[in-house]
Structures are given as C-alpha cells and as structure tokens.
Amino acid sequence: MESSVQVKNQITEGTIWKQLLLFFFPILLGTFFQQLYNTIDSVIVGQFVGKEALASVGGSSAQIVSLVVGFFTGLSSGASVTVAQFFGAKNAKAANEGLHNAYAIAAAGGIVLTVIGILSAPALLALMQTPTDIMQDSVIYLRIYFAGIIFVLIYNMGSAILRATGDSRHPLYYLIVCCVINIILDSLFVIVFHMGVMGAAVATLIAQAVSAVLVTRDLMRSRDILALSLREIRFHGAVLKTQLKLGIPTGLESVLFSVTNIAIMASINTFGTDTTAAWSAYGKLDAIFWMVSTAFGISITTFVGQNYGAGKMDRVRRSTWVCLLIDLAVSGVLVLFLIAARVPLFRLFTSDGDVIRIGCSMLVLIIPWYIVYVFIEILAGALRGMGDVIVPMVITLAGVCVFRIIWLSVVMKVSPTIPAIIFSYPVTWIVSALAFVIYYIWRYFRNRKEARK
C-alpha cells in the first residue's frame, strides 16, 4: 500500500524526467516480453518447421490478431485514463467502479471474440489473399489464438489498470514468468513433440492464460484505494459511458492502423511465400521500435492523466515535451542499430537466402522514417491523458487510414513493387505527424488563453 502511494505522488510531484524513465523501463520490458510471445513462436517454427510455418504464424494471422487485440487495447486505455484521473483525485468509489467495469468489458469482449474468431478465421485469411500453401496452418494458428483471446484481453486490461495506479513493475514480473513458460512449451511442443504451428499456438495460449490469472490475482489485493472483487465485476452505466467514450476512439485508431496493415499484407501476399515470410520476420524486428514507442506512449498517458486529474497543468505540458525529447533520442539509436544489424537479425528467423535478402531491403527502406512516428505516439498519448480522443482519431483516420488506402490503390496499378508499397508508411506518417503537432500547439495556446480569463 505504501509503495503504491509513493509512486502515485512521484508522478504528480517528483522530477519529471527521472519519474518518466523509472515508469518507462518496466513498461518497456513488459512490452518486450509480451512481444516475445509471438517472436519466440516465429523463431522456433521458422528454424525447426520451415518458412511456410513462419509465414503462417507471422503473416496474415498476425495482422488479424493485431487488429482485434489492438482495438481492445484501445478500450483498456480508456479505462486506464479514467482510473488514473480518479486515482490522482483520490476518488475511491469512482476508481473502483472504473476497475470493475473495465473487467466486465474484457470478459464480455473475450467471449464474443472467441466465437466470432473461430468461425470466421478461414474467410478472413482468404480475404487477405493468404497463399494457398500456408492457408491450413494459418487457420489452425488463428483459431487456437482466438480460443484463448479472453486471457489476452483480461491481461491487457488488468495491466493497464495497474499502470494507471503507478505500478509498472508487477505487469513486467508476470510477463517474464509467462514468457519463460511460453519458451519452454514452444520448445517442448514444436521441437520435441513435432506439433508444428499447432504446438506454437497452444504454448502461447497457455502462457497468456497464466498472465491473466496473475494480474487478476494482484488486483484482488488492496492497492491503496483499489481492490478487485470478482463478485463486483459488472457494468456501471455512467463509468461505462465514459470509458467507451475515451476508449472506442483510441481503439478505432488502432483498428485503422491494423486495417491499413492488412491491406498492405494483402498486397505483400501477391508476391509469394518468400516475400510473405520476409515481411513476417521484419514485423518481429520492427517490433523493437514499437515496443519503445508504445512504452513511452503509455507512460505519457498515465503521467498526463494523473496530473490532469490533480489539476497540475504545468506538469502536463512539461512532461509531454520531456517525454518527446527522450523518445526521439532513444528512437534514433534504435534506427541505427536495426540498420547495422539487419542481416544477423534476420538470420535468427530463417536461413533462406532469398527471404533474408528481401527482408533486409524492406528494413532499410522503412526504418529511418520511424523517427517521424514519435510525434504521433507522444502527442496522441498526451491528448488521451487529458481525455481528448476525438481529434486524434480524426487525424489518424484521415492521415493514416484514408491516405494510405488511397496510396496503395494507386501504386498497385501504377507501380506494383515492394518499395512502392512500403513508402505508404513514411508518407502517411509525415502527414499525420504534422497534423498532430499543429493541433497540439493550437490546443496549448487555447488553454493558456482560457486560463487568463
């Protein structure tokens, strides 16, 4: 109890850059171990089963999973913002209603998605023009993943609530434990029992179930003003409305990103299994950047949410710019590392020369532009912390989704090449980042003007 209060006070009162980093690193490591679930699947099946299995685990099926999980991760961010604000304002009743309502959303969503996902898996994969030689394994992997998706949603929701209270360490501990379980089971099912893609999927499902149990057990203990009771999990009308108002736009943002990635995946699939496998392996490597970016985004949302709830607007502004500068510096280092180490990194996933060559060319084309995305992640995260979610969603809709779909529809007719497809990323990031910068600056001066009245 005492450590929870201390972390909370440090967010609203401590030295900003120090507390941001102390909060950031456990989130980063937690995101790393969460990503490691699927990465381990890809490495083991790629090395011990073949490139077709690698494409099955990390190709179309991974994009579909990303779309669904991303939407509910957005919903969890809406819940975490409300809990962070109530926690910062020391409103115990509202904070606990937010916690139990959030768990109700995760449980209900998991049940619905399990049914829909299992039934629609073949149709979804066919819609993405998944190559015929990997279709069967892709269906198996996707159906098993959806069978346990309730565990994914419960863990994501529970860990978001823990971070909203200032605890970014325990979600990390639980992920480390579950990642070790996943590695052991992957090795056992795929290498020893020769279960192939099915073994990788079952291993991931079991590990995710353990993570959901651990985070739920943690929240059932008293955490300052918060305590989860399984009997109290239900929808609370007013809180549900607020959490959906904040979470749905953020979830839709994630869906928009995933929809465009699915469109890109469908285009990539037309180039054959080697290109699909290369894109699959690249997706695991560029996750290094997304782990850092996501961790900074979660950190600034929590920082802004608690300080906004406490009425400390100067710390809201300063923490945003400090986080932006730190993220830019770290991302610059990551870009250089990924470019320099691209060949040995791809060899972790496959020994196929053509797949490695295609993957390396993809990486060099897109990685340098990731610096631009930093502005989107941090400014959108800060705006979410203040409860401003509509405008960021509109910017994402126009700049990332609509513009990228238009780009793809044009280049696939004019110049159907891999570089032409890949450049849809930097072009749309630049447009969206400029829009976020302009809107954030406009909002800042508007708030100052209103404060003088």
N, C-alpha and C positions, 0 to 999 in steps of 0.2 A: 504494500500500500504506500509506504513512504517513498519508494523509488519511483512509483508512478506519478506521485505529486511532484517530485523533484524534476522529472523530465518535462512535465507539463509546464512548470514555472520557468524552466530554462528556455522553452520555446517562446514564451511571451516576454521573458525578461533577460535572458542571457546574451552573450556575444553572438551576433548573428552568424558569422562565417564558421565559427567553431561549432555551434549547435547544428548548423546545416550539415556539416561534414559528419558529425557524430551521429546524426539521424540518417544521413545518406548511406553510409557504408554498410550498415546492417541490411538496409533495403536493397542495395546493390548486390550484396552477397546472396540475399534471399532470392532476388530475381535471377541471379546466375544459377542457383541450384534448381529453381523452378524450370528454367530453360534447359537445364542439363537433363531433365527427364527425357524430352524428345530427342535431344542431341545424342544421348547415350544410345537410344533406340536406333538412330540413324547410323552411328559409328559401328555398332555391333552388327546390324543387318547388312550394312554396306560392305564390311570386311568379311563376314562369315557366311552370308547368303548370296549377295550379288548386287549389281547396280539396279536391277529391276526391283528388288526389295527396297533399296534405298529410295528409289523414285516413288514407290508405293507409300512409304512412311512419311516422306518429306515433301511430296508433290501436291497433288490436288487435295488429298485428305487433310494435309496440314493446313491448307488455306481455308478449308471449310471449318475445321476446328477453330482456327484463329478468328473467323467471323463470329461464330457463336459465342465463344468464350470472351471475345473482345467486347461484345455487347453487354454481357453480364458483368464484366469488369467495370464497364462504364456505369452500370447501375450501382455497383458497390462503391464507386467513387462518390455518387450522390449520397449514399448512406453515410460514408465516412465524413463528408463535408458537414452534414447535419450533426453527427455525433461530435466532431471536432469543435464546431461552434458552440454546441450545448455544453461540452466538456470545458471549453475555455471560459464560458459564462457561469460554470458551476451549477447548471440546472440538471439535477439528478433525475427527476421524473422524466423530462423530455429526452435526456440522453438514453435512459433505459428503454423507453418506448421506441426510440430510433434503433437500438440494438436488436430488440426482439422483432420489430417489423422487418429489419434487414434480413434476419434469418428466415423469416417467413417467405420473403421474396426468393431467396436462394433455394429453399426446399421446393416451393411450388414450381419455380422455373426449371429445376433439375428434373422433376418428374415429367413435365411436359416435353422437355427436350429429349429425354431418353426415348420416349415413344416416337416422336417425330423423326429423330435422327436415325434410329434403327430402320424404320420403314422407308425413309426417303434416300438413304445412302446411295444405292445404285443410280437413281435418277440424277442426284446432284453431281456425282462423278461423271456421268455421261454428258451432262450439260457442260462440264468443263473440258470436254474433249479429251478425257484421260486416255492415254494409249492403251490399246487392247491387251497388250502383253502384261500390263500391271493392274488391270481392272479388278481381277479377282482378289488379289492381295489387298488392294486399296479398300475394297468393300469390307473385307474382314477387319482390317485395322480400324476403319471408321466406325463400324457397328460396335465393336468392343469398346472403343473410346466413349461412344455415346451411352453405352450401358452403365458406365461409371461416371457420367458427367456431373451428377449431383454432388459427388465428392469434390470435384474441381470448383464448382460454384460455392459450396459451403466453405472450402478453404479460402478462396479469394475474398469472400465476404467477411469471414472471420478475421483474416489477417489485415484487411483494410480497416476494420473497427479497432483492432489492436494498435495499428499505426496512428489512427486518429487520436488515440489517447496519449500518444507519445512513445509507445513501446514498439520499436522496430527490431528489437533483438529476438524476442521469442518466435515470431514467424520465421526468422532465419534459422534458429535452432531446429525447429520442426522440419524445415525443408532439408537441412543437412541429413537428419536421420532418415527421411523418406527417400532422399536421393541415393544414399548408400543402399537402402533396401532395393531400389529400382535397379541399380548396377548389379547387385548380387542376383536378383531374379532374372534380369536380362541375360546375364552370363549363363545361368542355370537353364532357362527355358530355350534359349536360342542356340548356345554353343554345345551344351551337354545333351539336352533332350531334342534338339533339332526341330523345334516348333515353328521356326521361321518368323514371319510377320505376326502371326497369332501370338507367339510367345512374347514378343516385344510389347504388344498391346496389353496383354494380361498383366505383365510386370508393371507397366505404367499405371494400370487401373488399381492394382493392389497398393502401390506406393501412394497414390493420390488419396485412397481411402484412409490410409494411416494419417496423412497430413490433415485431413478433415476432422478426424477424431481428436487429434492432439490440439488443434486450435480451438475446437469447441470445448474441450475439457478445460483449457486455460481460461476461456471467457466465463466458465461456470464458477470460477473462483472470484472472490470480491476484488475488483480493481478500482480502488478509491470509491467513486460514486457509481461504478458499473458492475453488474453481475448478471450473467445469463442464467435463466431458468427454462428448461425445456418445456415445462408446462405453460410458460407465459408466451411462448412463440406464437404470434398471431399478427394479423394486420391491424394497425391503428390508423383510422381514416385520415386524420389531419397529417400525421407523420408520413403515411404512405404517399399522400398527395405531394408533400414537399420533397420526399426522396425521389419520387418519379419525375417531378419537375426538374430536379437537378441532375438525376441520373440518366434519364432517357436521352436528352440531347447529347450527353457525353458518350453514351452507348451507341447512339446513331453515328457519332463521329467515327468511332472505332469500326462500325459496320461499313461506313463509307470508304474507309481505308481498305478494309478487307474486300469489299466488292470490287474496287479497282485492282487489288492484288489478284483476285480471282480472274478478272478479265485479262490481266497480264499473264497469269498462269495458263489460261486457255490459249493465249497466243503462243506462249513458250511451248506448250504441248504439241503444237503443229510442227515443231522442228525435230521431234523424235525423242526416244528414250534417253539418249546421251545428253541432250540439252536439258531435258526434264530432271535428270539425275544431277547435272551440274548446278541447276537452279536450286534444287533441293539442298545440296551441300552448301551453296552460297548463302541460302537462307539461314543456316545454322551459324555461319561465320558472321554475317552481319548482325546476328542477334547479340553479339558482343556490344555493338554500339547501342542497340535498342535497350539492352539491359541498363546501361548507364543513363541513357536518356529517360527511360521510364522511372528509374530511381530518383533522378533529380525532379521529374515532374510530380511524383508522389510527395516528395519532400516539400516542395514549394506549395503544393495544395494544402498540406497539413499545416505548414507554418502560417500561410496566409489565413487559412480557416480559423485557427485558434486565435491569432492576433486580431483578425477581423471581429470575431466573437467577443474578444476582450476590449474592443474599441480602440486598438492601438494602430491607427492608420499609418503613422510614420514608419513603424516596423514592417507593415505590409509592403510599403514601397521599397524600403531599403533591402529587405530580404529577397525581393524579386530580382533586383539588379545584381546583388551579390551572387545569387544562385545562377543567373545568366552568365556572368563572367567566369565562374568556376566551371560550369558546364562547357563553355566554349574552349577553355584551356584543356580540359580532360579529353574532349572530343577530338581536338587537334592531334593530341598524342596517339589516340586510338586509330585515327585515319592513317597516320604514318606507319604504325605497327602492322595494320592489316595489309597495307600495300607491300611492305617489305617482306612479310612472312607468308604471303599468299600461297606459294607452291607447297611448302611443308604443311600448311594448314589444310589444304585440300587433300593432301595425301593421308590425312587422318581418316577420311571418309571413304576413299577409293584409291585403287592403284591403276585404274583405267586411264591411259594417257589422254584420250580424246576428252573424257569428262573433265580432267584436270585442266586441260588447255582452254576449253570453253568456259569453265568456271572462273579461271584467272582473268580472262578477258572481260567477263562480266563485272568482276570485282573492281578492276582498275577504272572502268567506265563510270561507276556509280558512287564508290566510297568517298571520293573527295568532296562530294556535294552534301554529305551528311552534316557538315558544319552548319549549313543553312537551316536544317531542321531543328536545331537547338532553339531558335527563336520561337518556332511554333510550339514546341513542347513546354517551355518555361512560361511563356506569356499565357498560353491556354490554361496551364495549371494554376497560375496565379489568379486568373479570372474566375476559374471554377471555385477556388477557395473563397472568393467574395460572393459566390452564388450567381455569377454572371455566366450562363451557359448557352444562351440562345445565339448571341452574335458569334461566338467561336464556332458553333455548329454551322451557322450560315457560311462563315468564311471557309470552313472545311468542305462543306457541300459544294460551293462554287469553285474554290481553288484547287482542291484535290480530286474530288469525285467527278464533277461535270467536265472540268477542263481535261482531266486525264482520260476519261472515256472518249471525249472528242478527239484528243490526240491519237489514241490507239486506233480509232475507227478510220482516221485519215492515213496514218503511216502504214497500216496493214494493207491499204490499197495502193499507196504511192511507193513506199519503200519497205516491204515486209522483211526486215532484217532484225537481228537481235539488238544491235546498238540503237536502232530507231525506237524499239520497244522500251529499252532501258532508259532512254533520255526522257521518257514521260515522268520519271521521278524528279530529277533536278528542276525541270521546267515548272512543274506544278508546285514544288516546294518553294521556289523563289517567289512566285506569285502569292502564295499563301502567307509566307513569312512577312512580306512587305505589308500585306493587309493587316496582320496581327500587330505589327509594330505601329502602324498608323492608328489603329483602333485603340491600342493600349495608351499611347501618348495622348490621344484625344480624350479618353476617359480620365486620365490623370489630371489634365488641366480643367476638365469639367468638375471633377471632385474638389479641386482647390478653389474654384470659383464659388461652388455651393457652400464650402466651408467658411468663406468670408462673409456670407450673408447673415 
